[in-house]
């Protein structure tokens, strides 16, 4: 037999035309009831072929079938010590179709529907932003990203058509400089590449919650959590 695997779990009525949609707000964190927006958007698929009868575990290597955009904001010149870290920064991924049809037999993903009128809000960590994007081609001179630093916006587009490739990560490094005389910001592309998909910081092991047992006396829970080697700031409940 051939064995197929995919994640996240769904209920496709037609395995050759599975309707899927990436989330608009991929910065939304997981709750006790649902995955976060980024993880729910990252469709993984795999296949193990010609498996003979066995009592062993059948291993199915899962691969990313969507595309990914990673935008890194780099501190340039003109900022006072510590000023960059305190600035409000936002990135939006624009002009993409969020709906897709997936052929579960091949793992092929095709964008469908219309270009969304709203942008994707990426998952953020430190000064980089990551978004799951349905593989598709964006026409030349169409805005790809909107970047805002301290209320000043920058529009990023390319002069040629740009293709989001299935299973690949598209990396963009944008340097931000501050003009000392006027206080204005300038934005410049200092790096662009297509690479293998980097490891994600969010879970893909289908574990919604992790329970940790801590023995504590009344009033000493915080210190007991620390003594157990756990980071109190990372506990959500």
N, C-alpha and C positions, 0 to 999 in steps of 0.2 A: 504494500500500500504506500501511498504518498500521504504525508502528514503535514498539515498546515497549522501555523500559529499566528495570532495577531494580538495587538494590544493598542489602545484600551478595548475592553470587552464591549460588544454591541449586539444588536439583533438584526442583522441584515436579512431582508426578505428576498433579495436576489444576490447571491454570492458573486456574480459576475458584474453587478452594478450596485455596489454598496455605497449608499449616499453618506457623505461625511462632510463635516464643516469644522474648520479651525476657529478657535475662539477669538472674539474681538479683543477682550481684555485678558491678555495672557500674564498680566501681573497679579491677577487674582490668586490668592493663596488657597491651598487645600483646606478643607474643613473635615469634621468627623463624618460628614455625609457625602462629600464629593471631592474629586481631584481638583487641583488648581488648573487655571486656564491654560498654562503652558503644557503641562503633562497631558491634559485631555486632548490637546491639539496634535501631539506628536505621535503619528500613526506608525507602529512598528509591524513588520511582516516578515515571515520566514517560512521555509519549506524543507522538509527532509524527504528525499525520494527513495523509492524502491526498498522500503523497510520490510524485512522478513519477520515472521513471527518471533517474538523475543520476550523475555521476562525482565529485560533491562530498561532503564530510562531511555526514552527517545529524545535526543537533544535537537532542538530546532534553533539555529542561529537567527535571531531577529535583527532586522536592519531598518534604519530610518527610511521611510518612503516619501515623506514630505521634504521640503527644502528649509534651510535655516538662514536667517540674516543675523549677523553679529556686528553691532556698531559700537566702537570703543571711542570715547571722548578723551583726548589727551591734553593735559595742561601744557600750555605754551608759555610764552614770555609775557611779562607785564603784570603778573599777579603778585600781590603781597603774600608773605608767608602765611599759609593756612587759609587764604581767601578762596582758592579754588574749591576746597572741600566743602565750604559753607554755601556755595552758590546752588540755587535751584536749577536742576537740569531735567529736560524731558526729551524723549525721542518717540516719534510715531512712524510706523511703516504704512505707506500710503499706496492707493491705487492698485490694490490686488483683489482678485476673486478669492473669496474664502470658502466657497462650496466646491466639492470634488466628487467624482465618481471613481471608486476603486474596484479593480478586477481582482478578486481574492485568489484567482487561479495563478495570476502572474505577479501580483503586487503593483501593477501599473496604476498610476494616479493621473487623472485628467481633471483639469479645472473646468468648472461649469458655472452657469449663471452669469450674472452681471458683476462688474467691478463694484465693490462695496462703496457706499457713500461715506462710510466712517472708516477711520484708520485702525490698525492693530496697535494696541498698547503692549509693548514688549515686557518680558520678564527682565528685571534689573538686579544687578549685583555690582557693587562698587561703581566703576565708571564705564561698565559695558552693559549693553542691552541686547537681548536675544529674543527673536521671534520665530515662530513656526509659520511658514508660508507654503501654500499649495504651489507645486511646480507650475510655472507659467512664464510667458515672455511679456515684458513691459515695453511699450513702444518708446522710441527715442524721444528725449526732451520731455518725458512725463516724470513728475516728481516721484522719487522713490522714498525719501525720508524727509521728515520735518524735524529739525533739531532746535531746541530752545534752551538758551543758557541765560539765566537771570533776566528773563523777559525779552531777550533779543533772539529773534528767530532766523534760521538759516534753512534754505531749501536745497536739497541735494537731488540732482538729476544727472543723467548721462546723455551724451550727444548721439549715442547709438543704442539700438535695442538691447535690453538687458534680460537675460534668461535666469530664472531661479531653477537650479538643477536638482532633481530628485536625489536624496541621500547625501547632498553636499552642504557645506557651510560656506556662506559668502561673508567674508570679513572686510570691514571698512574701518580704518582708523582716521578720525577727524581731529586735527589739532586746532585748539582754540587759543588765540593770542589776544591780549588786551592792550589797546593803545593808551599809553600813559597820558598823552595830552588830552584826549577826548573821552576816554573811558569806554570807547566802542570796542566791540569784539570782531575779530576776523576769523573765518573758518577756512581751513584748507585740508584737502585730502592728502594724507601722507602715506597711506598704505591701503592696498586692495588685493585680495587673493581669494581663491577658491580652494578649500582644503577638505580633508576628511572630517567627518562630524566629530567634534570634541565631546568628551564626557559631559553629561548634564549634571547640574547641581541638584535638580529635583529628582525624586524617586521614580524608578520605572520597575519596581519589583512587586507592584500590586499590593504593597503594604500601606494601608490607609492610616493606621495608628500604631505607635509603639508604646507598650506599657512598661514602666519601670517601677519595681517595688522598692520603696525606701522605708526603712524602719526609723521612726522618729518619736521623740517625746514632744509633748505639746510645747509650741513656741520655738522649736529648734529645727523646723523643716528645712529652712534655707541652708543652714550650716550642714545639715545631714546630706542634702543634695550635693553640695560642694564637696563634702568628704567622700562621697561616692564617685567622684570624678566626672560629674555631669555639669554642663554649663547651664546655670539657672536661667540665663537670658534667652536660651533657645527652647525652653519648655513653653508650650502654648496653652496647656490646660493643667 
